Structure formats: C-alpha cells, structure tokens
Amino acid sequence: MIPRHTSRVDPTGFYDTLAPGYHLIFLDWAASRARQGKILDGLIRDTHGAGPNDVLDASCGIGTQALGLAELGHRVFASDISPASVARAEREATAAGVKLAGLSVADLRTLSDQLTQRFDVVMSCDNALPHLLEDAELAAAAHHLHAVLRPGGLLIATIRDYDATEPKPGQAVPTEMRVLGDGEARRISFQVWTWSADGRSYEVEQFILQPQGEGWLTTSARTRYRALKREELSRALTAAGFREMRWHMPAEGGFYQPLVTARRPH
C-alpha cells in the first residue's frame, strides 16, 4: 500500500503539508534561492535603490526569495499564511547562517492589521495571489500590501502566465512529470490540474514521489487557484492606490514567472 498524505484544499493546509519536502520540487533549491535572490536584488536596485532595504516577503513559503535577498544584505522580514512553512523558513535561515529581521504567520488579506512595521519593499511571489479566488479577497490583499509600504515603497508580485494558459473546463490535466536527482535523492514531481466548469479556476494536486524500499512514498496536497490574468491583477492594484505599474516578462527580466512592479505614491 502506498502511503498518501493529503491536505485540505485551502492554501494553509496545502503548504503545511508540502513544507517538509517543498525543496524536492526544485532540482537544486539552494541554487534556485541564490538565483532568484540575485534577480530580485537587481530589480530592487534598479527601481528603488541599492539599500540595504527593509523588505517584507509576505508569502515567504520556506524562504526561497526571503533568504536569497537576506544573503545579499537586505533586512528581510518574512511572513506566510502557513505556520509550517514559516517554521521551515526559520530553520533554513539558521542552517544557512542567514539573519532574517523577523518571521510571522500572517494572511495577505489582513496583513497590515497583523504587522505594525512599514517597509521599503513588499513581495508576494510564486503565484500566491491567485489563491484569492474572489475579487473581494484580491482587493483586500492589494489594499494591505499597499498599506504595509512606506510612501514611495515598491511592490513586487509574480503569478503564473495565465494569459498564455488555455483553460480546459471540466477536465483534469496532468502536468509534465519531472524526474529529479540521482540515487537515493531521486524523486518524481508532477501536478494534476482539474478545471472548474467555467474555466476560471482550477484545483491543483501536487504529487511528490520518493523511493522507499521496493516502492514509493507518495506525498500529495491539494489547493485551488484562480486563473488570474495580468489585467485583473493590474486593475486590483490600481484600485488599491498603486501607481507606476509595469509588467516584466521572463524573457526580459529573467524571473521564471511574469512579475509586476508598482509603487505606493509619496
């Protein structure tokens, strides 16, 4: 019998389940952390100044972007809705000898109510915002991301390229299976996307398979995303008061997802 660990569809349960093995979906998580930190540091330097800056990673996960930026000298505060992910980020920071300015469990929809400090830069990367399925939730998150910034502060957010994604209403579609690592470190990672009937959202089940004896240990976790288009996110950010909005596509900026920058006016 194959062991199977499932979570609730809400993002907290999804990321709590994946936190212990989240690094396994990367070929080399430490290298990816360094690469993404360098790209984001360059973007911050170009658009906001060399710093070091006070940065809030508001959907930090296990610390992929937060640790990468902290290693480059920024004062990084990390928060996430998943307690297990925040705890893992803290352990990873300790293991890497990286000092984070603080860690907290916080929800994007109530962020400025939970955090009293204000920041030069606030980030939400890795497709976190499409977890907000309703327009009212997205509007609340945009408002709170704006509120935690100092006047003139910079927002950085990334999402999947849903403008280039063809919905499959009512269908379950597996993603490409990735075989990563060698020997005992070998693992298989893939997802199944089950689209809603209207094609506006989809449920994801993330699978990670690791060798165990003569079989495989299977970890799975489920959550739901909206297929958030760039225009929809731009509209929500503008309504929240952001200005100087610009989209940076992977071919231009090097980040693996479309990335938007915007500013809180002075």
Buried (B, 14 or more C-beta within 10 A) or exposed (E): EEEEBEBEBBBBBBBBBBBBBBBBBBEEBBEBBBBBBBBBBEBBEEBBEEBBBBBBBBBBBBBBBBBBBBBBEBBBBBBBBBEBBBBBBBEBBEEBEBEBBEBBBBBBBEBBEEBEEBBBBBBBBBBBBBBBBEEEBBBBBBBBBBBBBBEEBBBBBBBBEBBEEEBEEEEEEEEEEEEBEEEEEEBBBBBBBBBBEEBBBBBBBBBBBBBEEEEBBBBBBBBBBBBBBBEBBBBBBEBBBBEEBEBBEEEEBBBBBBBBBBBBEE
